[in-house]
Amino acid sequence: MDVGVLGVGAMGRNHVRVYSELKGVDTVYVYDPLPENAARAGEYASICASPEELLEKVDAVSICVPTRYHFEMAKKVIQAGINCLIEKPITLTAEEGTRLLQIIEGSKLVVGVAISRGSTPSSPRWPRSPRGRLMSPSRGTIPPPAASPMPRWWRTS
């Protein structure tokens, strides 16, 4: 299986590294509009000159571009018929998220959103207060999130 990573800044380089270690991955391809970012991933991946070139070569792709580009890039990948993993958040706005979900529903593709468990209550890496709440070294106790279908940080415009 050949995979691609669109956007190889800090998070994208991590995706490249992980893919390069997976036995089921034959070749990793990368694209980044900043040549220096792409070059840093060159040790583990083949560099493409455009997103279109990358999409012609891969079976699946990670979308690690800045959030403001998630919707357009994910739309392009899905319309190309390629399974993808989108770094969180899925889109910049709720409206874009709704539109992207409509595009995904019309496909038979696997589309996922990468969520880091390092900041979730089930993560063993964060210390806890006597009442079981997460503790931040710089902020003290972090209150549990309010129950909501959309996280409070989700932007609506």
DRENPA-3360 file (N, C-alpha, C; in nm, 2 decimals, always signed):
BEGIN
1 = MDVGVLGV = +0.08/-0.12/+0.00/+0.00/+0.00/+0.00/+0.09/+0.12/+0.00 ~ +0.05/+0.22/-0.08/+0.13/+0.35/-0.09/+0.04/+0.45/-0.02 ~ +0.10/+0.53/+0.06/+0.03/+0.64/+0.14/+0.10/+0.77/+0.11 ~ +0.02/+0.88/+0.13/+0.07/+1.01/+0.12/+0.04/+1.10/+0.24 ~ +0.12/+1.20/+0.25/+0.10/+1.30/+0.36/+0.10/+1.44/+0.29 ~ -0.02/+1.51/+0.30/-0.03/+1.64/+0.25/+0.00/+1.74/+0.36 ~ +0.10/+1.81/+0.35/+0.15/+1.90/+0.46/+0.24/+1.83/+0.55 ~ +0.37/+1.87/+0.55/+0.47/+1.81/+0.63/+0.54/+1.90/+0.73;
9 = GAMGRNHV = +0.45/+1.98/+0.80/+0.50/+2.06/+0.91/+0.52/+1.97/+1.03 ~ +0.51/+2.01/+1.15/+0.54/+1.93/+1.26/+0.45/+1.81/+1.27 ~ +0.32/+1.82/+1.26/+0.23/+1.71/+1.27/+0.25/+1.61/+1.15 ~ +0.26/+1.67/+1.03/+0.28/+1.59/+0.91/+0.41/+1.50/+0.91 ~ +0.51/+1.56/+0.96/+0.64/+1.48/+0.98/+0.62/+1.36/+1.07 ~ +0.54/+1.38/+1.17/+0.51/+1.26/+1.26/+0.43/+1.15/+1.18 ~ +0.33/+1.19/+1.10/+0.26/+1.10/+1.01/+0.36/+1.02/+0.92 ~ +0.45/+1.10/+0.86/+0.55/+1.04/+0.77/+0.63/+0.93/+0.85;
17 = RVYSELKG = +0.68/+0.97/+0.96/+0.76/+0.88/+1.04/+0.69/+0.75/+1.08 ~ +0.56/+0.77/+1.12/+0.48/+0.65/+1.16/+0.46/+0.56/+1.04 ~ +0.41/+0.62/+0.93/+0.39/+0.54/+0.81/+0.51/+0.47/+0.76 ~ +0.63/+0.53/+0.77/+0.75/+0.47/+0.73/+0.79/+0.35/+0.81 ~ +0.73/+0.34/+0.93/+0.76/+0.23/+1.02/+0.66/+0.11/+1.01 ~ +0.55/+0.13/+0.93/+0.45/+0.03/+0.92/+0.48/-0.07/+0.81 ~ +0.47/-0.20/+0.85/+0.51/-0.31/+0.75/+0.42/-0.31/+0.63 ~ +0.29/-0.27/+0.64/+0.20/-0.27/+0.53/+0.22/-0.15/+0.43;
25 = VDTVYVYD = +0.30/-0.06/+0.46/+0.32/+0.06/+0.38/+0.45/+0.04/+0.29 ~ +0.43/+0.04/+0.16/+0.54/+0.03/+0.07/+0.62/+0.16/+0.05 ~ +0.54/+0.26/+0.00/+0.61/+0.39/-0.02/+0.53/+0.50/+0.04 ~ +0.59/+0.60/+0.10/+0.53/+0.72/+0.15/+0.56/+0.83/+0.06 ~ +0.46/+0.91/+0.02/+0.48/+1.02/-0.07/+0.44/+1.15/+0.02 ~ +0.50/+1.26/-0.01/+0.47/+1.38/+0.06/+0.46/+1.50/-0.03 ~ +0.38/+1.59/+0.00/+0.37/+1.72/-0.07/+0.35/+1.83/+0.04 ~ +0.43/+1.94/+0.02/+0.42/+2.06/+0.10/+0.46/+2.17/+0.01;
33 = PLPENAAR = +0.38/+2.28/+0.02/+0.41/+2.40/-0.07/+0.54/+2.46/-0.03 ~ +0.59/+2.44/+0.09/+0.72/+2.49/+0.14/+0.82/+2.38/+0.11 ~ +0.91/+2.41/+0.02/+1.01/+2.30/-0.02/+1.10/+2.26/+0.10 ~ +1.12/+2.35/+0.20/+1.21/+2.31/+0.31/+1.13/+2.20/+0.40 ~ +1.00/+2.22/+0.41/+0.92/+2.12/+0.49/+0.93/+1.98/+0.42 ~ +0.90/+1.98/+0.29/+0.91/+1.86/+0.21/+1.05/+1.79/+0.22 ~ +1.15/+1.87/+0.21/+1.29/+1.82/+0.21/+1.32/+1.75/+0.35 ~ +1.26/+1.81/+0.46/+1.29/+1.74/+0.59/+1.23/+1.60/+0.60;
41 = AGEYASIC = +1.12/+1.58/+0.52/+1.06/+1.45/+0.52/+1.12/+1.35/+0.42 ~ +1.22/+1.41/+0.34/+1.28/+1.33/+0.23/+1.35/+1.21/+0.27 ~ +1.39/+1.20/+0.40/+1.46/+1.08/+0.45/+1.37/+0.96/+0.45 ~ +1.24/+0.98/+0.47/+1.15/+0.87/+0.48/+1.05/+0.86/+0.37 ~ +1.05/+0.96/+0.28/+0.94/+0.97/+0.18/+0.99/+1.02/+0.04 ~ +0.91/+0.99/-0.06/+0.93/+1.05/-0.19/+0.86/+1.18/-0.20 ~ +0.92/+1.28/-0.25/+0.86/+1.42/-0.25/+0.79/+1.44/-0.39 ~ +0.66/+1.49/-0.38/+0.58/+1.52/-0.50/+0.58/+1.67/-0.52;
49 = ASPEELLE = +0.57/+1.70/-0.65/+0.57/+1.85/-0.69/+0.43/+1.91/-0.67 ~ +0.33/+1.83/-0.65/+0.19/+1.89/-0.64/+0.10/+1.79/-0.56 ~ -0.01/+1.84/-0.51/-0.10/+1.75/-0.44/-0.16/+1.65/-0.55 ~ -0.18/+1.70/-0.67/-0.24/+1.61/-0.78/-0.14/+1.50/-0.81 ~ -0.01/+1.53/-0.81/+0.09/+1.42/-0.84/+0.08/+1.32/-0.72 ~ +0.07/+1.36/-0.60/+0.06/+1.27/-0.49/-0.06/+1.19/-0.50 ~ -0.18/+1.25/-0.53/-0.30/+1.18/-0.53/-0.31/+1.07/-0.64 ~ -0.23/+1.09/-0.74/-0.22/+0.99/-0.85/-0.15/+0.86/-0.81;
57 = KVDAVSIC = -0.07/+0.87/-0.70/+0.02/+0.76/-0.66/-0.02/+0.68/-0.54 ~ -0.12/+0.73/-0.46/-0.14/+0.67/-0.33/-0.28/+0.60/-0.32 ~ -0.28/+0.51/-0.22/-0.41/+0.44/-0.18/-0.48/+0.51/-0.07 ~ -0.41/+0.58/+0.01/-0.46/+0.66/+0.13/-0.37/+0.78/+0.16 ~ -0.43/+0.88/+0.22/-0.35/+1.00/+0.25/-0.39/+1.06/+0.39 ~ -0.29/+1.12/+0.45/-0.32/+1.19/+0.57/-0.32/+1.34/+0.53 ~ -0.42/+1.41/+0.58/-0.43/+1.56/+0.55/-0.38/+1.63/+0.68 ~ -0.26/+1.69/+0.66/-0.19/+1.76/+0.78/-0.16/+1.90/+0.75;
65 = VPTRYHFE = -0.24/+1.96/+0.66/-0.22/+2.10/+0.62/-0.28/+2.19/+0.73 ~ -0.25/+2.32/+0.73/-0.31/+2.40/+0.83/-0.47/+2.39/+0.83 ~ -0.53/+2.41/+0.94/-0.68/+2.39/+0.96/-0.76/+2.46/+0.85 ~ -0.72/+2.58/+0.82/-0.80/+2.66/+0.73/-0.81/+2.60/+0.59 ~ -0.72/+2.50/+0.56/-0.72/+2.44/+0.43/-0.78/+2.30/+0.44 ~ -0.82/+2.25/+0.55/-0.87/+2.11/+0.57/-0.99/+2.08/+0.47 ~ -1.09/+2.17/+0.47/-1.21/+2.15/+0.39/-1.17/+2.13/+0.24 ~ -1.10/+2.23/+0.18/-1.07/+2.22/+0.04/-0.98/+2.10/+0.01;
73 = MAKKVIQA = -0.88/+2.07/+0.09/-0.80/+1.96/+0.07/-0.87/+1.82/+0.08 ~ -0.95/+1.81/+0.19/-1.03/+1.69/+0.21/-1.13/+1.67/+0.09 ~ -1.19/+1.77/+0.05/-1.28/+1.76/-0.06/-1.21/+1.71/-0.19 ~ -1.09/+1.76/-0.21/-1.02/+1.72/-0.33/-0.98/+1.57/-0.32 ~ -0.93/+1.53/-0.20/-0.89/+1.39/-0.18/-1.01/+1.30/-0.20 ~ -1.12/+1.33/-0.13/-1.24/+1.25/-0.14/-1.30/+1.24/-0.28 ~ -1.30/+1.35/-0.35/-1.34/+1.35/-0.49/-1.25/+1.27/-0.58 ~ -1.12/+1.26/-0.54/-1.03/+1.17/-0.62/-1.05/+1.03/-0.58;
81 = GINCLIEK = -1.14/+1.00/-0.49/-1.17/+0.86/-0.45/-1.06/+0.79/-0.36 ~ -1.00/+0.87/-0.28/-0.89/+0.82/-0.19/-0.93/+0.82/-0.05 ~ -0.91/+0.71/+0.02/-0.94/+0.71/+0.17/-0.84/+0.81/+0.24 ~ -0.89/+0.87/+0.35/-0.81/+0.97/+0.41/-0.82/+0.98/+0.56 ~ -0.72/+1.03/+0.62/-0.72/+1.06/+0.77/-0.69/+1.21/+0.77 ~ -0.78/+1.29/+0.84/-0.77/+1.43/+0.85/-0.73/+1.46/+0.99 ~ -0.63/+1.54/+1.00/-0.58/+1.59/+1.14/-0.70/+1.67/+1.20 ~ -0.71/+1.67/+1.33/-0.81/+1.75/+1.40/-0.78/+1.90/+1.39;
89 = PITLTAEE = -0.88/+1.98/+1.40/-1.02/+1.95/+1.38/-1.05/+1.92/+1.23 ~ -1.16/+1.86/+1.21/-1.19/+1.81/+1.07/-1.20/+1.93/+0.98 ~ -1.25/+2.04/+1.02/-1.26/+2.17/+0.94/-1.25/+2.29/+1.03 ~ -1.24/+2.40/+0.97/-1.22/+2.53/+1.05/-1.36/+2.57/+1.11 ~ -1.47/+2.55/+1.04/-1.60/+2.59/+1.09/-1.70/+2.48/+1.09 ~ -1.80/+2.49/+1.16/-1.91/+2.39/+1.17/-1.98/+2.38/+1.03 ~ -1.99/+2.49/+0.96/-2.05/+2.49/+0.83/-1.97/+2.41/+0.73 ~ -1.84/+2.43/+0.73/-1.75/+2.34/+0.65/-1.76/+2.20/+0.69;
97 = GTRLLQII = -1.77/+2.17/+0.82/-1.78/+2.03/+0.86/-1.90/+1.97/+0.81 ~ -2.01/+2.04/+0.82/-2.14/+1.98/+0.77/-2.13/+1.96/+0.62 ~ -2.08/+2.05/+0.54/-2.06/+2.03/+0.40/-1.97/+1.91/+0.37 ~ -1.86/+1.90/+0.44/-1.77/+1.79/+0.42/-1.84/+1.65/+0.45 ~ -1.92/+1.65/+0.56/-1.99/+1.53/+0.59/-2.08/+1.49/+0.48 ~ -2.15/+1.58/+0.42/-2.24/+1.55/+0.30/-2.16/+1.49/+0.19 ~ -2.04/+1.55/+0.16/-1.95/+1.49/+0.06/-1.91/+1.35/+0.09 ~ -1.87/+1.33/+0.22/-1.83/+1.19/+0.26/-1.94/+1.09/+0.25;
105 = EGSKLVVG = -2.06/+1.13/+0.29/-2.18/+1.04/+0.28/-2.20/+0.99/+0.14 ~ -2.17/+1.07/+0.04/-2.19/+1.03/-0.10/-2.09/+0.94/-0.15 ~ -1.98/+0.91/-0.07/-1.87/+0.82/-0.11/-1.88/+0.69/-0.04 ~ -1.80/+0.60/-0.08/-1.78/+0.47/-0.01/-1.64/+0.46/+0.05 ~ -1.59/+0.58/+0.08/-1.45/+0.59/+0.13/-1.45/+0.58/+0.28 ~ -1.33/+0.54/+0.33/-1.30/+0.55/+0.47/-1.23/+0.69/+0.50 ~ -1.30/+0.77/+0.58/-1.25/+0.90/+0.62/-1.25/+0.91/+0.77 ~ -1.13/+0.94/+0.83/-1.12/+0.95/+0.97/-1.06/+1.08/+1.01;
113 = VAISRGST = -1.08/+1.11/+1.14/-1.02/+1.23/+1.20/-0.92/+1.19/+1.31 ~ -0.80/+1.23/+1.30/-0.69/+1.19/+1.39/-0.72/+1.27/+1.52 ~ -0.73/+1.20/+1.63/-0.75/+1.27/+1.76/-0.64/+1.21/+1.85 ~ -0.56/+1.30/+1.91/-0.46/+1.27/+2.01/-0.52/+1.23/+2.14 ~ -0.49/+1.12/+2.20/-0.54/+1.08/+2.32/-0.46/+1.14/+2.44 ~ -0.36/+1.21/+2.41/-0.27/+1.27/+2.52/-0.34/+1.37/+2.61 ~ -0.45/+1.43/+2.56/-0.51/+1.53/+2.64/-0.65/+1.49/+2.69 ~ -0.68/+1.36/+2.67/-0.82/+1.31/+2.71/-0.81/+1.26/+2.86;
121 = PSSPRWPR = -0.93/+1.26/+2.92/-0.93/+1.21/+3.06/-0.88/+1.06/+3.08 ~ -0.89/+0.98/+2.97/-0.84/+0.84/+2.99/-0.69/+0.83/+2.97 ~ -0.62/+0.93/+2.94/-0.48/+0.93/+2.92/-0.41/+0.91/+3.05 ~ -0.32/+0.81/+3.06/-0.25/+0.79/+3.18/-0.13/+0.89/+3.20 ~ -0.10/+0.97/+3.10/+0.02/+1.05/+3.11/-0.01/+1.18/+3.19 ~ -0.13/+1.22/+3.21/-0.16/+1.34/+3.29/-0.19/+1.31/+3.43 ~ -0.13/+1.38/+3.52/-0.16/+1.35/+3.67/-0.30/+1.39/+3.70 ~ -0.35/+1.33/+3.81/-0.49/+1.35/+3.84/-0.50/+1.41/+3.99;
129 = SPRGRLMS = -0.61/+1.48/+4.01/-0.63/+1.53/+4.14/-0.69/+1.42/+4.23 ~ -0.71/+1.44/+4.36/-0.77/+1.34/+4.44/-0.91/+1.30/+4.40 ~ -0.98/+1.40/+4.33/-1.12/+1.37/+4.28/-1.12/+1.31/+4.14 ~ -1.00/+1.28/+4.09/-1.00/+1.22/+3.96/-0.99/+1.31/+3.84 ~ -0.99/+1.44/+3.86/-0.98/+1.53/+3.75/-0.84/+1.55/+3.70 ~ -0.82/+1.58/+3.57/-0.69/+1.60/+3.52/-0.62/+1.72/+3.58 ~ -0.49/+1.71/+3.59/-0.41/+1.82/+3.65/-0.32/+1.87/+3.54 ~ -0.31/+2.00/+3.53/-0.21/+2.06/+3.44/-0.10/+2.12/+3.53;
137 = PSRGTIPP = +0.03/+2.10/+3.50/+0.13/+2.16/+3.58/+0.12/+2.31/+3.59 ~ +0.07/+2.37/+3.48/+0.07/+2.52/+3.48/-0.07/+2.58/+3.51 ~ -0.18/+2.50/+3.51/-0.31/+2.55/+3.53/-0.38/+2.50/+3.65 ~ -0.33/+2.40/+3.71/-0.40/+2.33/+3.82/-0.51/+2.23/+3.76 ~ -0.62/+2.22/+3.83/-0.72/+2.12/+3.79/-0.79/+2.17/+3.66 ~ -0.81/+2.08/+3.57/-0.88/+2.10/+3.44/-1.02/+2.05/+3.46 ~ -1.12/+2.13/+3.45/-1.26/+2.08/+3.47/-1.30/+1.98/+3.36 ~ -1.39/+1.89/+3.39/-1.43/+1.80/+3.28/-1.51/+1.87/+3.18;
145 = PAASPMPR = -1.50/+1.83/+3.05/-1.58/+1.90/+2.95/-1.73/+1.89/+2.96 ~ -1.80/+1.99/+2.92/-1.94/+1.99/+2.93/-1.99/+1.89/+2.82 ~ -2.10/+1.82/+2.85/-2.16/+1.73/+2.75/-2.22/+1.81/+2.64 ~ -2.18/+1.79/+2.52/-2.23/+1.87/+2.41/-2.20/+1.79/+2.28 ~ -2.29/+1.79/+2.18/-2.26/+1.72/+2.06/-2.15/+1.79/+1.98 ~ -2.12/+1.91/+2.00/-2.01/+1.98/+1.94/-1.92/+2.04/+2.05 ~ -1.79/+2.01/+2.04/-1.70/+2.07/+2.15/-1.71/+2.22/+2.15 ~ -1.69/+2.28/+2.27/-1.70/+2.42/+2.28/-1.60/+2.50/+2.20;
153 = WWRTS = -1.48/+2.44/+2.16/-1.38/+2.51/+2.08/-1.42/+2.51/+1.94 ~ -1.52/+2.43/+1.90/-1.56/+2.43/+1.76/-1.61/+2.57/+1.71 ~ -1.55/+2.62/+1.60/-1.58/+2.75/+1.56/-1.70/+2.75/+1.46 ~ -1.79/+2.84/+1.48/-1.91/+2.84/+1.40/-1.91/+2.95/+1.29 ~ -1.81/+3.03/+1.28/-1.80/+3.12/+1.17/-1.66/+3.16/+1.15;
% end
